[in-house]
Amino acid sequence: MLRSSSSGMQQATADALYASKNTTVKLVPTTGSTVVFANNSIDQTTYLAPAGPLATLTVTLPNEASSRIGQRVTICTSQNIVALTLNGATTIMNTISALTASDCFTFQKIDANTWIHA
């Protein structure tokens, strides 16, 4: 519970706590490249902003040793991605194989080496 004599301080504390458990990055990938989520246990959002549509892209989830059950990773894109490959886990349930401009998808780790499209 946050306690503060001023709402500004309370919001600043809440923002700091959220930032310590979440990260967002913006990347500009090209066709055929690989985007890798950081190997850590915090929730992550990757915003893809390629110059135009991509024919292919590979996304690698955080590795088993660094990730945690309950962790969420989100992929958002500003452009179409025709063929998307997800890897980095033994099991990826309800995977996706393409993205449309403005799509966002979240995957959550639910067991050892197992992620699900949430």
C-alpha positions, 0 to 999 in steps of 0.5 A: 500500500502506498502512503503519502501526504501528497497525491503527487508523491504517491503517483511518483512512487507508483510510477517508480514501482511499475517501471521497476517491473516493466519495460518498453522498447521501440525497435525498427526491424527489417525483413528477415531480422530477429527481435529478442526480448531481454533475458530477464523476469520483468514484463516487457513490451516491444513496439515494432516500427519498421519503415514499411511492411515486413515479409518475415520476422523472428521474435525470441522470447526470454530464455528459461533461466531468466524468465518467470512463471506469470511473466508477460511479453507484448509485441505491437507493430505499426506495419504488417508482418506477413510471416512471423516466427516465435521461438525461445520456448519448448511450447508456445500455445496459440501462437501467431504467424502474422501481424497486421498494422496496429496489432498487439499480442501478449504472451504469458509464461505459464510453466517451465518452457511454456508460453501462451498467447494470452 
